[in-house]
Amino acid sequence: MSTIQELLCFGALPGGGNPALVIEGDNSDAAARLAFARQRRSTCVFIAPGDDADADAAFTLDYFYPHMRSPLCLHATLAAAHLLFSRAPHTARIRVRSAVRGQALDLLNTADGLFIGLAAQDGAPPAIDAGLPGALLGEPGIALASAPAVASVGSPKLLLQVADGAALRALRPNLELIAAWGRAHGVSGCYAYCARPDGAYEGRNFNHLDPALEDSATGVAAGALALHLGRDLRLYQGHWLGQACLIQARLREGRVLVGGAVTPGGVVHPS
């Protein structure tokens, strides 16, 4: 019998955050897991014991959104980390791997909270025509605050910096064009962001065809942005959606650490 627990991740305020369902003891196939995520309308991560051939990884994490299986989801990984460390509170590090690509992820239990350690992902970025950002963002002729870039810690993002928070919240992107361009170039959506007066950043992730499914926290985008900027950062997201989130991203010894708050959102129950 499998068990399910809902956790809220990256919440900027107590009791808030991006929800994820953590499922253990499930032996269903990918099609059934996708159907489950679609039925629950939630991001899901399925935890399974690690492969015997990979002694360094204690667990395998399999990620599902309501519309697709994903190679990586960091808010769901953070949810899994919270659950695993709750059973081993004195453990500092747990190595896991993603199910789709076998990517190594270090779950870190630090004095500053829970973090996920990842390596930058190599790859030649696609060519970005001058008119592409405006077309994707639904703002032809938009003047970006910096040159567009693609960066990845496991799920490549097109990073587009707009002038300020007002410009960010006013965006009405062409979601179908973003999806089509992403499929053609192996990029997982578009992340628009701006610098805040307090030195932090604010962002929005466009990776769904349904605007109602806009993500309130995108950990892979925070990691990609930290890589692109070459600095530690605080990234706010989801405030205008009514789900205020704060993601911490740090660069340490050639790796990216992504972390934030986690709180229980529901009880453990059988499936």
Backbone as CSV, one residue per row, in Angstrom:
resi,resn,N_x,N_y,N_z,CA_x,CA_y,CA_z,C_x,C_y,C_z
1,MET,0.848,-1.197,0.000,0.000,0.000,0.000,0.882,1.245,0.000
2,SER,0.571,2.185,-0.861,1.365,3.407,-0.922,0.826,4.443,0.047
3,THR,1.693,5.376,0.420,1.289,6.494,1.274,1.564,7.798,0.549
4,ILE,0.757,8.798,0.870,0.836,10.096,0.207,0.889,11.176,1.275
5,GLN,1.777,12.145,1.080,1.804,13.301,1.963,1.956,14.555,1.137
6,GLU,1.143,15.561,1.437,1.271,16.854,0.774,2.192,17.758,1.591
7,LEU,3.129,18.414,0.901,4.032,19.362,1.542,4.032,20.650,0.738
8,LEU,4.201,21.769,1.436,4.246,23.089,0.817,5.689,23.570,0.826
9,CYS,6.198,23.913,-0.342,7.627,24.187,-0.490,7.890,25.613,-0.938
10,PHE,8.993,26.167,-0.434,9.471,27.510,-0.775,8.525,28.615,-0.279
11,GLY,7.716,28.360,0.709,6.799,29.388,1.199,7.543,30.584,1.776
12,ALA,7.141,31.792,1.353,7.729,33.008,1.903,7.096,33.374,3.241
13,LEU,5.922,32.819,3.511,5.195,33.081,4.747,4.791,31.754,5.375
14,PRO,4.614,31.703,6.701,4.206,30.449,7.343,2.916,29.916,6.739
15,GLY,2.904,28.607,6.465,1.712,27.975,5.930,1.541,28.121,4.431
16,GLY,2.487,28.778,3.761,2.385,28.964,2.319,3.413,28.143,1.578
17,GLY,3.331,28.180,0.267,4.312,27.492,-0.559,3.686,26.752,-1.713
18,ASN,4.529,26.222,-2.555,4.108,25.486,-3.742,3.851,24.028,-3.345
19,PRO,2.641,23.511,-3.540,2.339,22.164,-3.054,2.925,21.067,-3.924
20,ALA,3.299,19.970,-3.284,3.737,18.761,-3.972,3.251,17.562,-3.165
21,LEU,2.881,16.512,-3.866,2.523,15.256,-3.227,3.719,14.313,-3.286
22,VAL,4.089,13.763,-2.134,5.180,12.786,-2.049,4.547,11.417,-1.847
23,ILE,4.846,10.490,-2.761,4.224,9.166,-2.741,5.303,8.115,-2.533
24,GLU,5.081,7.252,-1.550,5.994,6.137,-1.278,5.247,4.818,-1.407
25,GLY,5.985,3.770,-1.752,5.396,2.436,-1.814,4.536,2.189,-3.036
26,ASP,4.693,3.005,-4.047,3.883,2.867,-5.262,4.665,2.079,-6.310
27,ASN,4.023,1.082,-6.925,4.669,0.257,-7.937,4.017,0.387,-9.305
28,SER,3.230,1.449,-9.500,2.527,1.619,-10.775,3.483,2.085,-11.863
29,ASP,3.044,1.993,-13.118,3.879,2.413,-14.229,3.721,3.912,-14.485
30,ALA,4.480,4.418,-15.454,4.492,5.859,-15.717,3.130,6.373,-16.141
31,ALA,2.399,5.600,-16.931,1.083,6.041,-17.391,0.123,6.212,-16.213
32,ALA,0.151,5.276,-15.281,-0.724,5.368,-14.108,-0.324,6.537,-13.217
33,ARG,0.972,6.770,-13.098,1.429,7.892,-12.274,1.014,9.230,-12.890
34,LEU,1.112,9.334,-14.202,0.674,10.552,-14.870,-0.824,10.760,-14.682
35,ALA,-1.594,9.694,-14.795,-3.034,9.796,-14.586,-3.349,10.239,-13.158
36,PHE,-2.572,9.742,-12.199,-2.766,10.140,-10.802,-2.494,11.630,-10.619
37,ALA,-1.375,12.114,-11.186,-1.047,13.541,-11.070,-2.121,14.393,-11.732
38,ARG,-2.628,13.930,-12.864,-3.682,14.682,-13.554,-4.956,14.718,-12.715
39,GLN,-5.304,13.586,-12.106,-6.506,13.518,-11.275,-6.388,14.437,-10.063
40,ARG,-5.207,14.441,-9.437,-4.998,15.266,-8.247,-4.680,16.723,-8.597
41,ARG,-4.406,17.004,-9.870,-4.040,18.351,-10.321,-2.897,18.909,-9.470
42,SER,-1.874,18.087,-9.299,-0.759,18.454,-8.426,0.537,17.881,-8.972
43,THR,1.627,18.556,-8.635,2.949,17.990,-8.875,3.154,16.822,-7.916
44,CYS,3.674,15.720,-8.448,3.877,14.524,-7.636,5.309,14.029,-7.780
45,VAL,5.870,13.528,-6.692,7.166,12.858,-6.738,7.005,11.491,-6.088
46,PHE,7.410,10.458,-6.812,7.328,9.088,-6.344,8.721,8.657,-5.884
47,ILE,8.826,8.254,-4.613,10.103,7.835,-4.032,10.192,6.319,-4.074
48,ALA,11.319,5.822,-4.607,11.576,4.380,-4.624,12.996,4.135,-4.143
49,PRO,13.274,2.954,-3.613,14.653,2.629,-3.217,15.591,2.739,-4.412
50,GLY,16.845,3.094,-4.138,17.825,3.225,-5.197,18.140,1.906,-5.874
51,ASP,18.706,2.010,-7.054,19.131,0.836,-7.816,20.311,0.165,-7.112
52,ASP,20.254,-1.151,-7.007,21.353,-1.885,-6.343,22.686,-1.654,-7.035
53,ALA,22.632,-1.346,-8.345,23.870,-1.132,-9.096,24.486,0.236,-8.829
54,ASP,23.746,1.100,-8.159,24.218,2.460,-7.862,24.230,2.632,-6.349
55,ALA,25.299,2.188,-5.719,25.359,2.167,-4.253,25.352,3.554,-3.644
56,ASP,25.722,4.571,-4.421,25.819,5.918,-3.865,24.460,6.592,-3.732
57,ALA,23.467,6.136,-4.477,22.150,6.775,-4.456,21.181,5.924,-3.646
58,ALA,20.687,6.497,-2.541,19.805,5.739,-1.658,18.387,5.629,-2.211
59,PHE,17.964,6.608,-3.025,16.593,6.637,-3.518,16.567,7.137,-4.963
60,THR,15.487,6.795,-5.645,15.194,7.327,-6.977,13.922,8.153,-6.887
61,LEU,13.924,9.336,-7.512,12.770,10.227,-7.496,12.211,10.354,-8.908
62,ASP,10.903,10.121,-9.034,10.219,10.168,-10.324,9.165,11.268,-10.253
63,TYR,9.249,12.239,-11.172,8.439,13.456,-11.087,7.332,13.470,-12.149
64,PHE,6.140,13.891,-11.723,5.015,14.000,-12.648,4.241,15.291,-12.383
65,TYR,4.025,16.035,-13.454,3.084,17.155,-13.443,1.747,16.645,-13.992
66,PRO,0.673,17.411,-13.844,-0.598,16.944,-14.407,-0.568,16.728,-15.918
67,HIS,0.379,17.375,-16.618,0.394,17.256,-18.081,1.572,16.447,-18.618
68,MET,2.533,16.069,-17.763,3.702,15.373,-18.294,4.561,14.782,-17.177
69,ARG,5.359,13.775,-17.557,6.432,13.305,-16.694,7.598,14.256,-16.866
70,SER,8.273,14.602,-15.776,9.335,15.603,-15.828,10.684,14.987,-15.467
71,PRO,11.759,15.440,-16.106,13.087,14.947,-15.716,13.534,15.462,-14.359
72,LEU,12.980,16.621,-13.927,13.432,17.217,-12.668,12.415,18.241,-12.186
73,CYS,12.154,18.224,-10.900,11.318,19.253,-10.258,11.895,19.496,-8.869
74,LEU,12.401,20.701,-8.638,13.108,20.939,-7.379,12.178,21.184,-6.203
75,HIS,10.986,21.745,-6.416,10.131,21.911,-5.240,9.625,20.540,-4.773
76,ALA,9.402,19.609,-5.699,9.042,18.256,-5.302,10.230,17.539,-4.656
77,THR,11.447,17.809,-5.148,12.646,17.236,-4.518,12.798,17.746,-3.094
78,LEU,12.521,19.035,-2.893,12.601,19.606,-1.547,11.575,18.950,-0.626
79,ALA,10.392,18.665,-1.167,9.367,17.972,-0.390,9.851,16.579,0.016
80,ALA,10.464,15.865,-0.933,11.001,14.545,-0.624,12.106,14.633,0.422
81,ALA,12.963,15.654,0.309,14.046,15.839,1.280,13.485,16.038,2.683
82,HIS,12.447,16.846,2.797,11.833,17.089,4.108,11.366,15.771,4.724
83,LEU,10.715,14.950,3.929,10.205,13.691,4.439,11.336,12.748,4.840
84,LEU,12.354,12.637,3.998,13.455,11.708,4.284,14.271,12.150,5.492
85,PHE,14.533,13.451,5.612,15.318,13.934,6.756,14.506,13.907,8.047
86,SER,13.176,13.939,7.956,12.364,13.834,9.172,12.567,12.484,9.850
87,ARG,13.001,11.492,9.072,13.260,10.153,9.618,14.720,9.955,9.992
88,ALA,15.562,10.869,9.520,17.000,10.782,9.831,17.510,12.190,10.103
89,PRO,17.035,12.825,11.189,17.310,14.253,11.418,18.778,14.592,11.614
90,HIS,19.611,13.615,11.959,21.031,13.898,12.184,21.885,13.598,10.952
91,THR,21.254,13.195,9.883,21.958,12.940,8.626,22.145,14.265,7.890
92,ALA,23.338,14.496,7.356,23.626,15.765,6.691,23.399,15.710,5.183
93,ARG,23.531,14.516,4.585,23.442,14.411,3.132,22.827,13.087,2.730
94,ILE,21.902,13.137,1.769,21.343,11.932,1.161,21.467,12.091,-0.347
95,ARG,22.125,11.155,-0.996,22.262,11.181,-2.454,21.075,10.447,-3.084
96,VAL,20.416,11.086,-4.042,19.325,10.466,-4.785,19.591,10.669,-6.274
97,ARG,18.802,9.997,-7.112,18.879,10.187,-8.553,17.486,10.365,-9.139
98,SER,17.421,11.149,-10.204,16.156,11.315,-10.905,15.895,10.078,-11.758
99,ALA,14.613,9.728,-11.916,14.262,8.500,-12.625,14.462,8.622,-14.123
100,VAL,14.182,9.790,-14.694,14.194,9.927,-16.148,15.609,9.968,-16.701
101,ARG,16.479,10.780,-16.101,17.823,10.969,-16.644,18.939,10.468,-15.740
102,GLY,18.585,9.974,-14.580,19.614,9.493,-13.669,20.494,10.592,-13.119
103,GLN,19.970,11.819,-13.046,20.768,12.938,-12.556,21.004,12.813,-11.054
104,ALA,22.243,12.984,-10.636,22.586,12.921,-9.217,22.159,14.203,-8.519
105,LEU,21.472,14.056,-7.400,21.008,15.179,-6.588,21.415,14.921,-5.145
106,ASP,22.004,15.915,-4.511,22.370,15.800,-3.105,21.351,16.550,-2.256
107,LEU,20.650,15.825,-1.406,19.754,16.443,-0.433,20.597,16.807,0.779
108,LEU,20.576,18.099,1.146,21.476,18.603,2.181,20.673,19.159,3.354
109,ASN,21.005,18.682,4.548,20.364,19.135,5.785,21.368,20.031,6.508
110,THR,21.212,21.354,6.346,22.192,22.305,6.858,21.612,23.134,7.996
111,ALA,22.491,23.887,8.652,22.045,24.783,9.716,21.126,25.868,9.182
112,ASP,21.215,26.173,7.877,20.369,27.190,7.249,19.113,26.608,6.619
113,GLY,18.888,25.307,6.795,17.705,24.691,6.225,18.050,23.638,5.187
114,LEU,17.046,23.193,4.465,17.207,22.144,3.462,17.589,22.740,2.113
115,PHE,18.561,22.102,1.465,18.987,22.519,0.136,19.154,21.281,-0.742
116,ILE,19.133,21.515,-2.036,19.399,20.485,-3.034,20.642,20.907,-3.794
117,GLY,21.644,20.038,-3.855,22.878,20.336,-4.563,22.863,19.721,-5.950
118,LEU,23.168,20.547,-6.963,23.150,20.090,-8.347,24.366,20.612,-9.092
119,ALA,24.704,19.946,-10.163,25.759,20.416,-11.048,25.140,21.136,-12.234
120,ALA,25.854,22.121,-12.755,25.413,22.797,-13.977,25.379,21.792,-15.115
121,GLN,24.411,21.954,-16.009,24.275,21.069,-17.162,24.833,21.752,-18.402
122,ASP,25.699,21.064,-19.086,26.311,21.614,-20.296,25.376,21.454,-21.490
123,GLY,25.666,22.207,-22.506,24.892,22.118,-23.742,24.954,23.431,-24.486
124,ALA,24.998,23.345,-25.805,25.047,24.553,-26.622,23.678,25.222,-26.617
125,PRO,23.601,26.491,-26.220,22.303,27.166,-26.206,21.812,27.415,-27.629
126,PRO,20.497,27.396,-27.830,19.966,27.668,-29.163,20.134,29.141,-29.531
127,ALA,20.118,29.402,-30.824,20.158,30.790,-31.290,18.846,31.485,-30.909
128,ILE,18.971,32.730,-30.469,17.798,33.501,-30.045,17.701,34.735,-30.932
129,ASP,16.752,34.739,-31.842,16.567,35.876,-32.742,16.132,37.105,-31.959
130,ALA,16.416,38.265,-32.502,16.122,39.515,-31.803,14.638,39.663,-31.471
131,GLY,13.767,39.163,-32.342,12.336,39.331,-32.114,11.704,38.241,-31.280
132,LEU,12.495,37.200,-30.939,11.913,36.064,-30.224,11.388,36.420,-28.835
133,PRO,12.153,37.118,-27.964,11.631,37.403,-26.627,10.287,38.131,-26.656
134,GLY,10.159,39.141,-27.525,8.899,39.871,-27.599,7.750,38.992,-28.050
135,ALA,8.020,38.102,-29.007,6.980,37.201,-29.490,6.547,36.238,-28.387
136,LEU,7.514,35.668,-27.652,7.179,34.726,-26.587,6.426,35.396,-25.446
137,LEU,6.848,36.604,-25.104,6.243,37.304,-23.959,4.969,38.053,-24.319
138,GLY,4.606,38.044,-25.589,3.411,38.779,-26.008,3.596,40.268,-25.992
139,GLU,4.858,40.722,-26.086,5.193,42.139,-26.066,6.153,42.441,-27.215
140,PRO,5.657,42.507,-28.460,6.555,42.789,-29.590,7.338,44.083,-29.365
141,GLY,8.630,44.018,-29.634,9.466,45.201,-29.447,9.876,45.465,-28.022
142,ILE,9.618,44.532,-27.097,9.983,44.752,-25.687,11.486,44.981,-25.562
143,ALA,11.861,45.916,-24.701,13.275,46.191,-24.427,13.662,45.434,-23.159
144,LEU,14.420,44.363,-23.325,14.862,43.589,-22.167,15.935,44.355,-21.405
145,ALA,16.046,44.063,-20.100,17.041,44.736,-19.266,18.425,44.124,-19.428
146,SER,18.506,42.936,-20.024,19.799,42.288,-20.307,19.578,41.306,-21.444
147,ALA,20.663,40.796,-21.989,20.553,39.872,-23.111,19.902,38.565,-22.665
148,PRO,19.061,37.963,-23.504,18.464,36.673,-23.150,19.534,35.595,-23.033
149,ALA,19.238,34.574,-22.233,20.204,33.499,-22.019,19.470,32.206,-21.733
150,VAL,20.149,31.096,-21.964,19.647,29.780,-21.580,20.647,29.169,-20.606
151,ALA,20.162,28.682,-19.467,21.004,28.024,-18.471,20.223,26.860,-17.883
152,SER,20.956,25.899,-17.287,20.272,24.704,-16.793,21.004,24.064,-15.630
153,VAL,20.212,23.577,-14.661,20.711,22.664,-13.632,20.020,21.313,-13.777
154,GLY,19.450,21.061,-14.960,18.770,19.795,-15.208,17.516,19.938,-16.034
155,SER,17.009,21.162,-16.148,15.827,21.466,-16.954,16.050,22.856,-17.535
156,PRO,16.541,22.965,-18.783,16.966,24.264,-19.331,15.843,25.293,-19.346
157,LYS,16.206,26.533,-19.019,15.266,27.640,-19.011,15.783,28.765,-19.892
158,LEU,14.868,29.373,-20.660,15.168,30.614,-21.356,14.925,31.744,-20.371
159,LEU,15.964,32.507,-20.041,15.900,33.553,-19.023,15.780,34.915,-19.697
160,LEU,14.719,35.635,-19.367,14.444,36.925,-19.981,14.225,37.962,-18.886
161,GLN,15.112,38.942,-18.791,15.017,39.968,-17.753,14.230,41.163,-18.263
162,VAL,13.142,41.489,-17.561,12.333,42.661,-17.906,12.686,43.806,-16.964
163,ALA,12.106,44.964,-17.229,12.552,46.190,-16.565,12.299,46.200,-15.066
164,ASP,11.121,45.776,-14.645,10.759,45.899,-13.223,9.562,45.007,-12.921
165,GLY,9.119,45.074,-11.665,8.012,44.235,-11.233,6.715,44.530,-11.950
166,ALA,6.464,45.783,-12.240,5.227,46.134,-12.949,5.220,45.512,-14.341
167,ALA,6.357,45.577,-15.031,6.454,44.969,-16.354,6.308,43.452,-16.268
168,LEU,6.855,42.862,-15.226,6.777,41.416,-15.050,5.331,40.969,-14.863
169,ARG,4.610,41.642,-13.986,3.240,41.243,-13.684,2.282,41.547,-14.834
170,ALA,2.650,42.463,-15.711,1.788,42.818,-16.842,1.910,41.848,-18.011
171,LEU,2.881,40.949,-17.987,3.110,40.056,-19.121,1.917,39.130,-19.353
172,ARG,1.567,38.975,-20.618,0.549,38.015,-21.053,1.185,37.199,-22.176
173,PRO,1.985,36.210,-21.830,2.823,35.526,-22.818,2.014,34.661,-23.784
174,ASN,2.632,34.359,-24.904,2.070,33.445,-25.893,2.485,32.032,-25.485
175,LEU,1.660,31.371,-24.710,2.023,30.089,-24.120,2.187,28.993,-25.165
176,GLU,1.390,29.019,-26.202,1.516,28.009,-27.260,2.840,28.172,-28.002
177,LEU,3.238,29.406,-28.257,4.509,29.641,-28.936,5.684,29.236,-28.044
178,ILE,5.584,29.534,-26.745,6.644,29.126,-25.805,6.791,27.611,-25.805
179,ALA,5.659,26.901,-25.758,5.702,25.436,-25.743,6.304,24.892,-27.032
180,ALA,5.900,25.458,-28.167,6.405,24.977,-29.456,7.899,25.253,-29.602
181,TRP,8.330,26.456,-29.230,9.752,26.795,-29.323,10.568,25.918,-28.378
182,GLY,10.052,25.693,-27.178,10.760,24.857,-26.215,10.926,23.434,-26.714
183,ARG,9.868,22.862,-27.283,9.973,21.495,-27.821,11.014,21.429,-28.936
184,ALA,11.027,22.441,-29.775,11.942,22.443,-30.919,13.401,22.566,-30.499
185,HIS,13.656,23.199,-29.342,15.035,23.493,-28.950,15.455,22.829,-27.645
186,GLY,14.613,21.961,-27.083,14.974,21.272,-25.854,15.064,22.175,-24.651
187,VAL,14.210,23.204,-24.614,14.190,24.163,-23.504,12.861,24.041,-22.771
188,SER,12.934,23.981,-21.452,11.742,23.748,-20.639,11.102,25.067,-20.209
189,GLY,10.533,25.758,-21.183,9.785,26.965,-20.865,10.636,28.215,-20.775
190,CYS,9.947,29.281,-20.440,10.532,30.624,-20.424,10.382,31.190,-19.016
191,TYR,11.466,31.732,-18.477,11.427,32.330,-17.142,11.726,33.817,-17.266
192,ALA,10.709,34.635,-17.008,10.870,36.083,-17.018,11.157,36.548,-15.594
193,TYR,12.087,37.481,-15.450,12.475,37.917,-14.112,12.871,39.383,-14.139
194,CYS,12.960,39.962,-12.950,13.435,41.344,-12.814,14.205,41.470,-11.512
195,ALA,15.069,42.465,-11.453,15.773,42.791,-10.209,14.866,43.653,-9.349
196,ARG,14.920,43.443,-8.048,14.145,44.234,-7.092,15.044,45.272,-6.437
197,PRO,14.456,46.358,-5.930,15.262,47.384,-5.265,16.026,46.876,-4.047
198,ASP,15.537,45.799,-3.408,16.201,45.282,-2.205,17.346,44.316,-2.522
199,GLY,17.682,44.154,-3.805,18.774,43.278,-4.183,18.350,41.862,-4.517
200,ALA,17.115,41.507,-4.220,16.592,40.196,-4.583,16.045,40.249,-6.018
201,TYR,15.460,39.148,-6.447,14.860,39.062,-7.779,13.430,38.554,-7.653
202,GLU,12.658,38.797,-8.684,11.286,38.299,-8.760,11.103,37.677,-10.130
203,GLY,10.343,36.575,-10.206,10.203,35.914,-11.491,8.852,35.276,-11.713
204,ARG,8.627,34.919,-12.986,7.438,34.161,-13.398,7.869,33.082,-14.375
205,ASN,7.302,31.883,-14.209,7.648,30.753,-15.073,6.502,30.465,-16.033
206,PHE,6.810,30.368,-17.325,5.805,30.076,-18.339,6.154,28.743,-18.986
207,ASN,5.437,27.703,-18.553,5.746,26.356,-19.030,4.487,25.508,-19.140
208,HIS,3.316,26.127,-19.117,2.037,25.431,-19.223,1.200,26.111,-20.293
209,LEU,0.370,25.340,-20.969,-0.548,25.931,-21.938,-1.733,26.605,-21.256
210,ASP,-2.040,26.176,-20.045,-3.153,26.755,-19.286,-2.603,27.829,-18.351
211,PRO,-2.980,29.112,-18.544,-2.448,30.159,-17.656,-2.801,29.949,-16.192
212,ALA,-3.873,29.209,-15.917,-4.255,28.955,-14.528,-3.264,28.054,-13.814
213,LEU,-2.390,27.364,-14.573,-1.421,26.452,-13.973,-0.046,27.088,-13.819
214,GLU,0.042,28.408,-13.942,1.337,29.070,-13.764,1.933,28.707,-12.405
215,ASP,3.207,28.388,-12.419,3.904,27.885,-11.241,4.150,28.998,-10.240
216,SER,3.963,28.690,-8.945,4.216,29.697,-7.912,5.636,29.644,-7.377
217,ALA,6.407,28.614,-7.744,7.820,28.543,-7.371,8.508,27.572,-8.315
218,THR,9.613,27.997,-8.902,10.313,27.174,-9.895,11.782,27.067,-9.503
219,GLY,12.107,26.008,-8.771,13.460,25.854,-8.252,14.513,25.715,-9.335
220,VAL,14.182,25.001,-10.428,15.164,24.849,-11.496,15.482,26.190,-12.149
221,ALA,14.507,27.089,-12.184,14.754,28.422,-12.736,15.654,29.227,-11.805
222,ALA,15.469,29.090,-10.499,16.335,29.791,-9.550,17.772,29.323,-9.692
223,GLY,17.958,28.000,-9.832,19.308,27.478,-10.027,19.919,27.960,-11.323
224,ALA,19.128,27.957,-12.401,19.616,28.425,-13.700,19.975,29.901,-13.645
225,LEU,19.154,30.692,-12.954,19.410,32.125,-12.868,20.675,32.409,-12.057
226,ALA,20.886,31.675,-10.968,22.109,31.850,-10.187,23.337,31.530,-11.035
227,LEU,23.253,30.478,-11.834,24.353,30.144,-12.742,24.608,31.273,-13.730
228,HIS,23.527,31.754,-14.339,23.641,32.803,-15.349,24.244,34.079,-14.768
229,LEU,23.793,34.472,-13.585,24.261,35.714,-12.969,25.595,35.529,-12.250
230,GLY,25.948,34.277,-11.942,27.202,34.017,-11.238,27.204,34.511,-9.812
231,ARG,26.075,34.396,-9.129,25.982,34.915,-7.759,24.885,34.202,-6.990
232,ASP,24.981,34.281,-5.647,23.889,33.834,-4.789,22.705,34.772,-4.972
233,LEU,21.503,34.238,-4.754,20.345,35.122,-4.910,19.153,34.631,-4.113
234,ARG,18.269,35.583,-3.860,16.931,35.309,-3.315,15.941,35.611,-4.438
235,LEU,15.062,34.672,-4.704,14.132,34.814,-5.822,12.703,34.670,-5.325
236,TYR,11.923,35.728,-5.495,10.513,35.721,-5.109,9.658,35.324,-6.313
237,GLN,8.606,34.573,-6.033,7.716,34.137,-7.095,6.342,33.830,-6.493
238,GLY,5.308,33.980,-7.274,3.971,33.561,-6.869,3.172,34.557,-6.062
239,HIS,3.757,35.727,-5.744,3.034,36.688,-4.906,1.733,37.133,-5.571
240,TRP,1.818,37.435,-6.848,0.615,37.934,-7.517,-0.394,36.817,-7.779
241,LEU,0.018,35.565,-7.611,-0.891,34.430,-7.734,-1.555,34.100,-6.398
242,GLY,-1.170,34.828,-5.351,-1.712,34.555,-4.029,-0.992,33.441,-3.294
243,GLN,0.193,33.051,-3.778,0.962,31.981,-3.149,2.422,32.433,-3.079
244,ALA,2.729,33.282,-2.101,4.042,33.911,-2.016,5.133,32.887,-1.708
245,CYS,6.156,32.852,-2.581,7.261,31.915,-2.413,8.590,32.644,-2.458
246,LEU,9.579,32.049,-1.788,10.937,32.584,-1.753,11.910,31.419,-1.906
247,ILE,12.745,31.491,-2.938,13.720,30.448,-3.230,15.118,31.013,-2.994
248,GLN,15.941,30.256,-2.304,17.336,30.623,-2.089,18.209,29.815,-3.050
249,ALA,19.109,30.473,-3.756,20.048,29.767,-4.632,21.457,30.240,-4.311
250,ARG,22.386,29.289,-4.171,23.758,29.612,-3.804,24.728,28.839,-4.687
251,LEU,25.865,29.445,-4.950,26.927,28.799,-5.711,28.026,28.392,-4.742
252,ARG,28.333,27.096,-4.701,29.326,26.587,-3.763,30.187,25.522,-4.444
253,GLU,31.479,25.815,-4.596,32.450,24.846,-5.090,32.006,24.194,-6.394
254,GLY,31.563,25.029,-7.314,31.178,24.543,-8.629,29.799,23.916,-8.704
255,ARG,29.064,23.927,-7.610,27.707,23.376,-7.606,26.701,24.463,-7.256
256,VAL,25.452,24.194,-7.576,24.363,25.106,-7.255,23.538,24.480,-6.138
257,LEU,23.262,25.251,-5.101,22.401,24.804,-4.015,21.099,25.590,-4.084
258,VAL,19.983,24.880,-4.085,18.668,25.510,-4.150,17.864,25.037,-2.944
259,GLY,17.320,25.985,-2.175,16.590,25.592,-0.979,15.527,26.592,-0.582
260,GLY,14.830,26.241,0.484,13.765,27.090,0.989,12.979,26.373,2.063
261,ALA,11.918,27.012,2.512,11.099,26.480,3.597,10.210,25.338,3.106
262,VAL,9.910,24.413,4.003,8.962,23.327,3.729,8.059,23.169,4.947
263,THR,6.762,23.085,4.712,5.814,22.846,5.799,4.800,21.797,5.356
264,PRO,4.278,21.007,6.291,3.260,20.017,5.923,1.998,20.706,5.401
265,GLY,1.431,20.128,4.353,0.192,20.670,3.809,-0.957,19.713,3.977
266,GLY,-0.692,18.492,4.377,-1.756,17.492,4.545,-1.208,16.308,5.297
267,VAL,-2.082,15.418,5.699,-1.679,14.255,6.492,-1.244,13.133,5.562
268,VAL,-0.442,12.224,6.137,-0.098,11.009,5.424,-1.334,10.124,5.381
269,HIS,-1.642,9.581,4.212,-2.790,8.698,4.105,-2.525,7.639,3.047
270,PRO,-3.195,6.484,3.133,-2.977,5.433,2.137,-3.613,5.791,0.813
271,SER,-3.053,5.239,-0.258,-3.603,5.437,-1.588,-4.508,4.258,-1.951
